[in-house]
Amino acid sequence: MAEPYYITTAIHYPNGRPHIGHAYEMIAADAIARFQRSQGRDVFFQTGTDEHGLKMVQTARGRGMTARELADEMSGYFREMAEKLDISCDRFIRTSEPDHYAASQAIWQAMADAGDLYLDRYEGWYSVRDEAFYEEKELTEGEGGQKLSPQGTPVEWTVEETWFFRLSKYQQPLLDLYAANPDFIRPEARRNEILRFVEGGLVDLSVSRTSFDWGVPVPGSPGHVMYVWVDALTNYLTGAGYPGEAEKLARYWPADLHLIGKDIVRFHTVYWPAFLMSAKIALPKQVFGHGFLLNRGEKMSKSVGNVVDPMELARLYGVDALRYFLLRDVSFGQDGTFSDEAIVTRANADLANSFGNLAQRTLAFIAKNLDGLYPEEGRADPADAALLAEVELARAGFRVAFQDLALGQGIEAWMAGVFACNQYIDAQAPWALRKTDPERMHAVLRTLVKAIRMLAETIAPVVPESAAKLLEQVGPAIPPPGYRFPAPSPIFPKLELQEGA
């Protein structure tokens, strides 16, 4: 049986429509999931929406609707984006679903059984926007004396009776975890931030609310709903079948990879493993905090008016061109910048001019000069084997990099194979061989078809729709006698910058 691989994105908070940052995370996770499937793994890939919390209640109230109505509407936009961007998720989870309520209440009960929950009065600083508590020492002062969180969001002094989780009890177990598993938190910069935070001391965490009722009810505690992060993080367990689907849970848990934004690393690498330790559930293998996408080097915000709709970018330039640019040009784990010009330049250079042109000129030449028939063995030359070896080396480089989540480096390795093919076709010049040495021409074309197929298979996780079309055009790996290629058509159109972009 194939080895399982469970990958998740953060579930997205749907108090507004999706933006390019949500799209980036989904696309990266999808490329990793598709890659792992191509390596023979039994992949379970989950994304979705995180629908509870005070922020949803306040946004809904401002629009004159219920929190559930807002969640239904907004979750639909995220699901639509996943479909449009060719996201091959196995489950799109919503935290308002019944099986998720059951999972959240089950982990709560497990933490209670461990003696890690107690009722007390909470007084402290809370950011509605971050759905997070902050200690006084973490705050800064903004305009007019407004206290701000480390994320720059306003905080309010909150007083209410809540359940607390004994987070302080897990300070040393967490430090032991990080020491024993250096790759639990990646990249290194995120690991160092969390180490410093935990070494600075942990205080117990308020994990319920009584000021609103839009959330998972706390078992046996009327009027209390769970702090949104308790139920949000539990979604990863829900998807794996917790608590009732023992077989599924045994297969897919612990998760191989939680892929998240760098702003929520603390929740995933401090609170989440502590909850799991308390509930006596195995910990995920790795949490990777990717960077932010900047619009022409600037952070996006609604007030500045530079928030970008990923659906519009996909409509203007194509889904695969957008996917390729984001994975190729943003160094995974670091912040990256994008612009319409950068997308057009990268897609044209790599996809249209280099790989697309290679495939089109090869297949068009076969259509015109061999009546579309698959080239014969012909007369081989050491250059043929050398090219296929270079392409195999490029494929191996892609595989190694993708296993290590170095996505941009993987695509760079793949491009070395594309460049090798272009050098080969120019050096071998099949158009000249057509008159001087037809047997040699056949061998060159046959080699190119093999190489193009290998490259298309490799890059498929990044540009799935285009790769599938190209693989259809280059035909089966072992064609039957007399095989004729379908009429070729360009796969990667040359892009132009759109007006007003």
Buried (B, 14 or more C-beta within 10 A) or exposed (E): EEEBBBBBBBBBBBBBBBBBBBBBBBBBBBBBBBBBBBBEBBBBBBBBBBBBBBBBBBBBEEEEBBBEEBBBBBBEBBBEBBEBBBBBBBBBBBBBBEBBBBBBBBBBBBBBEBEBBEEEEBEBBBBBBBBBBBEEEBBEEEEEEEBBBBEEBBBEEBEBBBBBBBBBBBBEEBBEBBEEEEEBBBBEBBBEBBBEBBEEEBEBBBBBBBEBEBBBBBEEBEEBBBBBBBBBBBBBBBBBBBBEBEEBBEBBBBBBBBBBBBBBBBBBBBBBBBBBBBBEBEBBBBBBBBBBBBBEEEEBEEEEEEBBBBBEBBEBBBBBBBBBBBBBBBBBBEBBBBBBEBBBBBBBEBBBBBBBBBBBBBBBBBBEBBEBBBBBEBBBBEBBEEBBEBBBBBBEBBBEBBEEBBBBBBBBBBBBBBBBBBEBBEEBEBEEBBEEBBEBBBBBBBBBBBBBBBBBBBBBBBBBBBBEBBBEBBBEEEBEEEEBBEEBEEBBBEBEBEEEB
